[in-house]
Amino acid sequence: MPPARGTFSGRRVCVPRCGCHEHEPGGPPPGLGAEWQQVLAVFADEAEELLSSMEETLIALEARPDEERLRTLLRLAHNLKGSASSLGFQSLTDYVHGAEDLIQALLDQRLGVGEPWISLLLGAVDHLRELTRAALAGVDQLAPAHQEQLGRMRDGGATGQSKGAASPAPVAVPFEDGSLRMETRAASRGRSLRMDVERLDRIVTLTAELSIARGRMTQFLMEAGSSGASWDEALTQQREMDPLFQELQEEVMRVRMVPVGPLFRQHLRTVRDLARAQGKLALLELEGEDVTMDTAVLDALRDPLLHLLRNALDHGIESPAERQAADKDACGHLRLRAFHDAGGVVVELSDDGRGIQRDRVKERARERGLVSAPERLRDEEVDRLIFEPGFSTARTVTELSGRGVGMDVVRRDVEALRGTVAVRSQEGQGTTMTLRLPLTLAVIQGFAMGVGDQAYVVPIELVQECLELPAEQRRDDEAGMLSLRGQPLPYLRLRTLFGVGGSAPARENVVVLRHPDGVVGLAVDQLHGDGQRVIRPLGRLFQDAPGISGSTILGDGRVGLILDTPTLVRRAIRRANEVPSDLRTESAPDSAAARS
């Protein structure tokens, strides 16, 4: 019997059919175990792409019904059915066929496109994900819940006679916040990456050129003694190899870069479902879907982004009645955008909701003892209180809020990526959360500085300027205060903080860091300058050391410790707040010799 041919998004895959009945439906034909696993892996990827596209199309269709979108939806379902059928996944095939019938009824205008039918089809997409996972695991049958949903779709496709046809009766569905779907997608994707063939060819070519250059260098060194070659010739050979190493590193790093679009688009459904679960209306707009970042950074961004969306929908977006009373559109608008800036990636989530209610934040901060006089805080200081552990202004516990878990988790997860999170808000107008993230976790563009024999590194984008520590401030205290252009500058003395031995040099420096939590200084002995550093994990000696987040090897072979800058910034600010205000003024002479 000739092989069946299934087309997976344009890629044709041959599936041998043996004609016997000795193996399970959808199982591997005899003797084709390894090849079958490859076929299943291709199907898993393509099925998820098709289902994600169906989901996105349904969300767009609900916002603006359109015949072309219905045709796209029908095509996606048809492609999935064909692929499932070619692999013998009968239950999956039957279920998709039922969805096709309903979509065709909508396309023929026998049914009117509306929220009930869209919700039914979105539920079908969730079931199709479950059936796909089951089929890949060798289970080819419909559960009772699947059969019920399939029956409702078939009834809709068969009985719809006009745009006024009855909508499906609502069915109670357990609350789902989108995290389960995201975890499922992440798990199904695994740790694989797609690579452009031209990029792979370029890496192979560079590797070959480096091999040739290494051979030439080896031959040169072997003959150097007898030929009397000079060091200038050796340096020339080295300079010829440097660009090859640099380009190879850049190409390998680009392989790990993936667009943010797929992650962003997953949240179109998340926002819809979360809003409706609270009786609200909300629409998510996306911008910068082609922006790329390291796949490890993108994976780690999933949970913080979900927390931000949940927070915006729960605390920010108002009910339709509240919005209309405030002369707003009944449907709330959120915008998720990404762009490159200063060698990193910025992810912003904006909403047009009620904004941060600062009076309530101050009240909760006073109740919890976070601040003694919240009325003295500036607006930006009040806004930053929402990142305190366990902080919440919710008066009642719901599925989304009131449990004291949220924004502090966002800050912790983002800072674990060597990123920062900032907030700006206007009451009654909305809130914007800004995440600044590195392009990759493999390397850091860092500024190195020394204390004694030990070197430390901070991200270069946080360094505002460097200045000389005034002579009258050269004490052994861990923390102190300077005046920078009339503004107080709290600083930490790294020699004391980390217990570095030896005596301080006659001249010390302060590296000024600008962080969303505030501007602080780090007092050090020497300034080594900036450069690209490869990040290495911490050894056991420094694994639990406070204020240290990683390590790197400097150009001279020494180990440089990468500082946990958010922790140090908050420590400096906390120590500064412990000093009486009158003493701060006296101990804050203007610092001279500032240099950038």
C-alpha positions in Angstrom: 0.0 0.0 0.0 1.5 3.4 -0.9 2.3 5.8 1.9 -0.3 8.4 3.0 0.8 11.9 2.5 0.1 14.6 5.2 0.9 18.2 4.7 2.1 19.9 7.9 2.0 23.7 7.1 3.6 23.3 3.7 6.0 20.4 4.7 5.0 17.1 3.1 5.6 14.0 5.3 5.3 10.4 4.1 3.5 8.1 6.6 3.9 4.5 5.7 0.8 2.3 6.0 1.4 -1.4 6.5 -2.2 -2.5 6.0 -2.1 -4.8 9.0 -4.1 -4.4 12.3 -1.4 -5.5 14.7 -0.4 -2.0 16.0 -2.5 0.6 17.7 -4.3 3.4 15.7 -1.9 6.2 15.3 1.0 4.0 16.5 4.3 3.4 14.7 4.2 0.9 11.8 6.5 -2.1 12.4 10.2 -1.3 12.1 9.7 2.5 11.9 9.9 3.5 15.6 12.6 6.2 15.2 11.2 7.6 12.0 7.7 7.6 13.6 8.9 9.7 16.5 10.3 12.3 14.1 7.0 12.4 12.3 5.2 12.9 15.6 7.6 15.7 16.6 6.8 17.5 13.4 3.1 17.0 13.9 3.2 18.3 17.5 4.9 21.5 16.4 2.6 22.1 13.4 -0.5 21.3 15.4 0.4 23.9 18.1 1.0 26.5 15.4 -2.3 25.8 13.7 -4.2 25.8 17.1 -2.5 29.1 18.1 -3.4 30.7 14.8 -7.0 29.5 15.2 -7.1 31.0 18.7 -5.8 34.4 17.4 -8.2 34.4 14.5 -11.2 33.7 16.8 -10.2 36.6 19.1 -9.9 38.9 16.0 -13.2 37.6 14.7 -15.0 38.4 17.9 -13.7 42.0 17.8 -14.6 42.5 14.2 -16.5 39.8 12.3 -15.1 39.4 8.8 -15.7 36.8 6.1 -12.0 36.5 5.3 -11.2 35.7 8.9 -13.8 32.9 8.8 -12.2 31.5 5.7 -8.8 31.6 7.4 -10.3 29.8 10.4 -11.8 27.1 8.1 -8.5 26.6 6.3 -6.6 26.2 9.5 -9.1 23.6 10.8 -9.0 21.8 7.5 -5.2 21.6 7.6 -5.2 20.3 11.1 -7.8 17.6 10.2 -5.8 16.5 7.2 -2.6 16.1 9.2 -4.4 14.2 12.0 -6.1 12.0 9.5 -2.9 11.1 7.7 -1.5 9.8 11.0 -4.5 7.8 11.9 -5.7 10.0 14.8 -9.4 9.3 14.3 -10.8 11.0 17.4 -8.9 14.1 16.7 -10.0 14.1 13.1 -13.7 13.7 14.0 -13.5 16.5 16.5 -11.9 18.9 14.0 -14.6 17.9 11.5 -17.3 19.0 13.9 -15.6 22.4 14.4 -15.4 22.7 10.6 -19.2 22.2 10.3 -19.8 25.0 12.8 -17.3 27.3 11.1 -19.0 26.6 7.7 -22.4 27.4 9.2 -21.0 30.8 10.3 -19.4 31.4 6.9 -22.7 30.5 5.1 -24.5 33.0 7.4 -26.8 30.3 8.7 -25.5 31.4 12.1 -24.6 34.9 13.3 -21.1 35.5 14.4 -21.4 36.3 18.1 -19.8 35.8 21.5 -21.5 32.4 22.3 -20.3 30.7 19.1 -16.8 32.2 19.5 -16.6 31.0 23.1 -17.7 27.5 21.9 -15.0 27.4 19.3 -12.4 28.7 21.7 -13.4 25.9 24.0 -13.0 23.5 21.1 -9.4 24.8 20.6 -8.7 23.9 24.2 -10.1 20.4 23.7 -8.1 20.0 20.5 -4.9 20.7 22.4 -5.9 18.0 24.9 -6.8 15.5 22.1 -3.5 16.3 20.4 -1.5 15.5 23.5 -3.5 12.4 24.1 -3.0 11.2 20.5 0.7 11.8 20.7 0.7 9.6 23.9 -1.2 6.8 22.1 -4.7 7.5 23.4 -7.2 7.9 20.6 -10.6 8.4 22.2 -13.0 11.2 23.1 -13.7 11.9 26.8 -17.3 12.7 27.8 -16.6 16.4 27.9 -15.2 16.3 24.4 -18.2 14.3 23.1 -20.6 16.9 24.7 -18.7 19.8 23.1 -18.6 18.0 19.7 -22.3 17.4 19.9 -23.0 21.1 20.5 -20.8 22.1 17.5 -22.6 19.5 15.3 -26.0 20.8 16.4 -25.0 24.3 15.6 -23.6 23.4 12.2 -26.6 21.3 11.3 -29.6 23.3 12.6 -28.5 27.0 12.2 -31.0 28.5 9.7 -30.4 32.2 9.9 -28.4 34.9 11.7 -31.1 34.9 14.3 -30.6 31.2 15.1 -30.4 30.3 18.8 -27.0 30.5 20.4 -25.6 27.6 22.3 -26.7 27.3 25.9 -23.9 28.4 28.3 -22.0 25.6 29.9 -20.2 26.0 33.3 -16.5 26.0 32.6 -13.9 26.0 35.5 -12.1 29.3 35.8 -8.8 29.3 33.9 -6.4 32.2 33.9 -4.3 31.2 30.9 -1.3 29.9 32.8 -2.2 26.3 32.2 -2.4 26.8 28.5 0.9 28.6 28.5 2.6 25.8 30.6 1.2 23.3 28.2 2.6 25.1 25.2 6.0 25.7 26.8 6.2 22.0 27.7 5.3 20.9 24.2 7.8 23.2 22.7 10.6 21.7 24.8 14.1 23.1 24.4 14.3 23.1 20.7 15.0 26.0 18.4 14.5 26.5 14.7 17.5 27.7 12.8 17.6 29.4 9.4 19.6 27.2 7.0 21.7 30.1 5.7 22.7 30.9 9.3 23.7 27.3 9.9 25.8 27.4 6.7 27.5 30.6 7.8 28.4 29.0 11.2 29.8 25.9 9.4 31.8 28.2 7.1 33.2 30.3 10.0 34.2 27.1 11.9 36.1 25.9 8.8 37.8 29.2 8.4 38.8 29.2 12.1 40.2 25.6 11.7 42.3 26.8 8.8 43.5 29.9 10.8 44.4 27.7 13.8 46.4 25.4 11.5 48.3 28.3 10.1 49.0 29.6 13.6 50.2 26.1 14.8 52.5 25.8 11.8 53.8 29.3 12.4 54.7 28.6 16.0 56.4 25.3 15.1 58.6 27.1 12.5 59.1 30.3 14.5 62.3 29.1 16.3 64.1 28.1 13.1 62.8 30.8 10.8 63.4 33.7 13.2 59.9 35.0 12.8 59.1 38.1 14.8 56.3 38.8 17.3 54.8 41.2 14.8 54.0 38.3 12.5 52.4 36.4 15.4 50.3 39.4 16.2 49.3 39.7 12.6 48.1 36.0 12.6 46.2 36.7 15.8 44.5 39.8 14.4 43.3 37.7 11.4 41.7 35.2 13.7 39.9 37.8 16.0 37.2 38.8 13.5 36.4 35.2 12.8 36.0 34.5 16.5 33.8 37.6 16.9 31.6 36.8 14.0 31.2 33.2 15.1 30.1 34.3 18.6 27.6 36.7 17.1 26.1 34.1 14.8 25.8 31.6 17.6 24.1 34.2 19.8 21.7 35.1 17.0 20.6 31.4 16.8 19.2 31.8 20.3 17.3 35.0 19.4 13.6 34.4 19.0 10.7 36.9 18.3 8.4 37.9 21.2 5.4 37.7 18.9 4.3 34.1 19.8 4.4 34.8 23.5 2.6 38.1 23.1 -0.1 36.5 20.9 -0.9 33.8 23.6 -2.1 36.6 25.8 -4.9 37.7 23.4 -6.9 34.8 24.7 -5.7 35.2 28.3 -6.9 38.8 28.4 -10.3 37.9 26.9 -10.9 35.1 29.3 -9.7 36.9 32.5 -11.8 40.0 31.7 -15.0 38.0 31.1 -14.4 36.0 34.2 -14.8 39.3 36.1 -17.7 40.7 34.1 -15.4 43.1 32.3 -14.5 43.8 28.6 -10.9 44.2 27.5 -8.9 44.2 24.3 -5.2 43.6 24.0 -3.2 45.4 21.3 0.3 44.2 20.4 3.2 46.1 19.0 6.8 45.1 18.2 6.1 41.4 17.7 9.2 41.1 15.5 11.5 42.2 18.3 13.9 39.4 19.3 15.5 38.3 22.5 17.4 35.3 23.9 15.1 32.3 24.2 16.1 31.8 27.8 15.0 35.4 28.6 11.7 35.0 26.7 10.9 31.7 28.6 11.6 33.4 31.9 9.4 36.3 31.0 6.2 34.2 30.8 5.3 34.3 34.5 6.0 38.0 35.1 4.0 39.0 32.0 1.1 36.9 33.1 1.2 38.5 36.6 1.2 42.0 35.1 -1.8 41.2 32.9 -3.7 39.7 35.8 -2.9 42.8 37.9 -4.0 45.2 35.1 -7.3 43.4 34.6 -8.0 43.1 38.3 -6.8 46.5 39.7 -6.7 48.6 36.6 -9.5 48.0 34.1 -12.9 49.0 35.5 -16.3 47.4 34.9 -18.2 48.5 31.8 -20.6 50.6 33.9 -17.7 52.3 35.8 -15.9 53.1 32.5 -19.1 54.5 30.9 -19.7 56.7 33.9 -16.2 58.1 33.5 -16.8 58.8 29.8 -14.6 55.9 28.7 -15.2 53.1 26.2 -17.0 50.2 27.9 -14.2 48.0 26.7 -10.8 48.5 28.4 -7.7 48.7 26.3 -4.3 47.2 27.1 -1.2 47.6 24.9 1.7 45.2 25.1 4.7 46.4 23.1 8.4 45.6 22.8 11.4 47.5 21.4 15.2 47.5 21.5 16.8 50.2 23.6 20.4 50.7 24.9 21.5 47.2 24.0 18.6 45.5 25.7 14.9 44.9 25.2 12.1 47.0 26.8 8.7 45.4 27.3 5.8 47.8 28.2 2.3 46.9 29.3 -0.1 49.9 29.4 -3.7 50.1 30.3 -6.3 52.8 30.2 -7.9 51.9 33.6 -8.3 53.7 36.9 -4.5 54.0 37.6 -2.9 53.4 40.9 -5.1 54.7 43.7 -2.4 56.2 45.8 -4.6 57.0 48.8 -5.4 53.4 49.2 -1.7 52.4 48.7 -0.7 54.9 51.5 -3.4 53.5 53.8 -2.3 49.9 53.3 1.4 50.9 53.7 0.6 52.6 57.0 -1.4 49.5 58.2 1.4 47.2 57.4 4.1 49.4 58.9 6.0 49.8 55.7 6.3 53.6 56.2 5.5 55.8 59.2 4.6 59.0 57.3 3.2 58.0 53.9 1.9 61.5 53.3 5.5 62.7 52.9 6.2 60.3 50.0 6.4 61.5 46.4 4.1 59.9 43.9 6.8 57.7 42.4 7.8 56.5 45.9 4.1 55.6 46.6 3.9 53.7 43.3 7.0 51.6 44.1 5.3 50.4 47.3 3.2 47.9 45.2 6.4 45.9 44.7 6.8 45.2 48.4 6.4 41.5 49.3 2.8 40.6 50.1 1.5 44.1 49.3 -2.1 44.2 48.0 -4.9 46.8 48.1 -7.6 44.3 47.3 -10.3 44.2 50.0 -11.6 40.8 49.1 -9.9 37.6 48.1 -10.7 36.5 44.5 -9.2 34.1 42.0 -7.0 37.0 40.8 -6.1 39.1 43.8 -6.0 39.6 47.5 -3.6 36.7 48.3 -0.5 38.9 48.5 1.2 37.3 45.5 1.9 39.4 42.4 4.0 42.4 41.9 6.8 41.4 44.3 7.0 38.2 42.3 7.3 40.2 39.1 10.2 42.3 40.5 12.0 39.2 41.8 11.7 37.3 38.5 12.7 40.3 36.4 15.7 41.1 38.6 16.7 37.4 38.4 17.2 38.1 34.7 19.4 41.1 35.5 16.5 43.3 34.4 14.5 46.1 36.1 10.8 47.0 36.4 9.4 50.5 36.7 5.9 51.9 37.0 4.3 55.2 36.1 0.6 55.9 36.6 -2.0 58.7 36.4 -5.1 58.2 38.5 -8.1 57.8 36.3 -6.0 57.5 33.1 -4.1 54.3 33.5 -0.8 52.6 34.3 2.3 51.6 32.4 4.7 48.9 33.6 8.1 49.0 32.0 10.4 46.0 32.0 14.0 46.5 30.9 15.7 43.2 30.1 19.0 42.1 28.7 19.2 40.6 25.2 20.8 37.5 26.5 21.8 35.8 29.7 25.0 34.4 28.3 27.0 37.7 28.1 26.9 41.0 29.9 28.1 44.4 28.8 29.6 45.2 32.1 31.6 47.9 33.9 34.4 46.4 36.0 35.8 48.0 39.2 38.3 46.8 41.8 38.5 46.6 45.6 41.8 45.3 46.8 42.6 42.3 44.6 39.0 41.5 43.9 37.1 42.7 40.8 33.4 43.4 40.6 31.1 44.0 37.6 27.8 45.8 37.2 25.7 46.2 34.0 27.0 49.1 32.0 23.5 50.5 31.3 23.0 51.2 35.0 26.2 53.3 35.3 25.4 57.0 35.3 28.8 58.4 36.0 32.0 58.0 38.2 33.4 60.5 40.7 36.1 60.7 43.3 35.2 60.0 46.9 35.8 63.2 49.0 38.7 62.8 51.5 36.4 63.6 54.5 34.2 60.6 53.5 36.9 58.0 53.5 35.9 56.0 56.6 35.3 52.3 57.3 31.5 52.7 57.5 29.5 50.4 55.3 27.2 53.2 54.1 27.3 56.9 53.7 25.8 60.0 52.0 27.2 62.4 49.4 25.7 65.4 47.6 25.5 65.1 43.9 24.6 68.4 42.3 22.5 69.3 45.3 20.8 65.9 45.5 21.5 63.4 48.3 23.4 60.3 47.0 23.4 57.3 49.4 26.4 55.0 48.8 27.8 51.7 49.9 31.5 51.0 50.6 32.2 47.6 49.0 35.4 47.1 50.9 33.4 47.1 54.2 30.3 45.4 52.8 32.2 42.4 51.5 35.0 42.4 54.1 37.8 42.9 51.7 41.2 42.9 53.5 44.0 45.4 53.2 44.1 49.1 53.5 42.3 51.5 51.2 44.3 53.5 48.6 44.9 57.2 48.9 42.3 57.8 46.2 38.9 56.1 46.1 36.1 56.4 43.5 32.3 56.2 43.5 30.4 54.5 40.7 26.9 56.1 40.5 24.2 53.7 39.5 20.8 54.8 38.2 18.1 52.2 39.0 14.3 52.4 39.0 14.4 52.2 42.8 16.7 55.2 43.1 20.2 56.6 42.4 23.0 55.2 44.6 26.8 55.0 44.6 29.3 52.2 45.1 32.6 53.2 46.7 35.5 51.2 45.1 39.3 51.4 44.8 39.9 51.3 41.0 37.9 51.7 37.8 38.7 49.1 35.2 36.3 50.1 32.4 33.6 48.4 30.4 33.6 45.4 28.1 31.7 42.3 27.1 31.8 39.6 29.7 30.8 36.0 29.5 28.6 35.1 32.5 29.5 32.0 34.5 27.5 30.4 37.3 28.7 31.0 40.9 30.8 28.3 42.6 29.8 26.9 46.0 31.9 29.5 47.8 29.8 32.4 46.6 26.5 30.6 45.8 24.7 32.1 48.8 26.7 35.3 49.1 24.3 38.3 49.4 24.9 41.0 46.8 26.5 38.6 44.3 24.6 37.2 41.3 27.2 35.7 39.0 30.8 35.6 37.9 32.9 36.2 34.8 36.5 35.9 33.6 38.2 39.3 32.9 40.7 39.9 30.2 43.7 39.4 32.5 42.3 36.0 33.6 41.0 37.1 37.0 37.5 36.2 38.2 35.1 39.1 38.4 32.0 38.9 40.6 28.8 40.2 39.1 27.0 42.3 41.6 23.3 41.9 42.4 22.6 45.6 41.8 18.9 45.7 42.8 19.7 44.2 46.2 22.6 46.7 46.7 20.5 49.7 45.6 17.8 48.9 48.0 20.3 48.2 50.8 21.9 51.7 50.2 18.5 53.4 50.2 17.4 51.6 53.4 20.6 52.5 55.2 20.3 56.1 54.1 16.7 56.3 55.5 18.1 55.1 58.9 20.3 58.2 59.1 18.5 61.3 60.7 17.8 64.0 58.2 19.9 66.6 60.0 23.0 64.3 59.9 22.4 63.6 56.2 22.7 67.3 55.4 25.8 67.8 57.4 27.6 64.8 55.9 26.7 65.6 52.3 29.4 68.0 51.0 29.2 68.6 47.2 31.3 66.1 45.4 33.8 67.4 42.9 35.8 65.8 40.1 32.8 64.1 38.6 33.7 62.3 35.4 31.6 60.4 33.0 
